[in-house]
Amino acid sequence: MSAPSMTLFHNPASPFVRKVMVLLHETGQLNRVALQHSQLSPVSPDAALNRDNPLGKIPALRLADGTVLHDSRVILDYLDQQHVGNPLIPREGHARWRRLTLASMADGIMDASVMIRYELALRPPEKHWNEWLDAQRDKIRRALTLLEKDAIAELTSHFDIAAISVACALGYLDLRHPDLEWRDANPQLAGWYFEVSQRPSMLATIPKV
Ligand code: BEZ
């Protein structure tokens, strides 16, 4: 087996990193990437990461020639063009825009979830901005409602960019925000997630904290 030619700045709790890891599993590219652990928060940056990505965000992917790709959408797009199997991001047509929009919805759930996590975990309770926290939770609820109402058949049809992204968003809700009890209002999504959670790519990337 040849040595990995790329380096992924990685943290097992990040849902954005998990998307990349799931795609690497699903497309048989795991052995092409070495993982560099990145322990960071908005107030404790990772100096090595900052040298490669001045935004200090993970995931970032350093290629063999030193080029650094970010964010997760760019990395997924790149990696999806590096394997010979069926693309996990449709290359063209309506399917491309629809699947990318569903993926963007999932990314929005992750964004809101990670921001809530930072507010609650890093700021003292007396400084919590409760209206803002509620607005972030509302965003998550609205996006889940749309997925429950409109997207179950599409999510079930392929485990692609859209499904990977939604699965990683739901996994992060379970990790950091079980209090939201997202399954109660979204039983179809819960059933779909139960199924896809059994995939080897999802089992191998269960967040460890
Ligand atoms: C977390 O611990 O929840 C986390 C870690 C890295 C990136 C995003 C979230």
Residues whose N, C-alpha, C, O or C-beta is under 5 A from the ligand:
A	BS01	BEZ	N11 A13 S14 L40 V114 R117
